[in-house]
Amino acid sequence: MQEVLILGLEQVKTLDLYAPLPTEPRLQQMAQSILQHPQQRIRLSTWAQRFACSERTLARHIQNIDCAF
């Protein structure tokens, strides 16, 4: 059974998914970091400190990302 499962997984095709990155430089930096290190869990407050802005400002920028799927 295990061999059948492994064989099946080896034959599965991967999909290339595309999501546009934000145009705002700080959000681009956030997105790149998250894509490169998805295991890291960085709080919004930490990002806000890094970018020298408030959490509320950063959250507002994130909410204003125009991304239609």
N, C-alpha and C positions, 0 to 999 in steps of 0.2 A: 504494500500500500504506500509506504513512504517513497519508494523508488518511482512509483507512478506519479505521485504528487510532485516530486522534484523534476521529473521529466516534463511534466505539464508546465511547470513554472519556467523552465529553461526555454520553452517554445513560445512563451507569451511575449507579444510585441509591446514595446513601450511607446507611449504617446509623447510627442513633443508638445508641451503646453506653453502658451504665450500669454503673459499678462503685462501690459505696458507699465513701465516704471513711472513714478511721479516726475513731474518736471521741476518741482521745487527742490533746490539743492539739498536741504536738510532731509527731506523725505526720501530723496534718491539715496543718500548715504544710509539712512535707516533700512531701506528696502534691500540695498546691496548687502548690508551686514546680515540681515535676516536670511537672505538667500544663501549666503556663504556659510552661515553658522546657524542653521535652523534649530539646533539643540539648545542654543543659549536662550535664556528667558530674561530679557532685559525689560524692566518696568518703564512705563511712560515717564515717570518722574526722573529716572536715570537719563533717558534720552533728552528730556527737557534741560537737565543740568548740563549735559554735554553741549547742547546747542544754545545755552544761555538764554532760555526763554521759559515761560511758565508752562505748566502741564496743560492748562486750558488753551493757550495759544497753539501749542503743538496738536492737541486734540482737534481744534477747529481746522487746522490745516489738513489733518488726516480726513476729517469729515467732508472737506471740500474737494477731495480728489475726484475728478470727473472720469469715472471708469465704467463703461457700459459693456456688459458681457452678453 
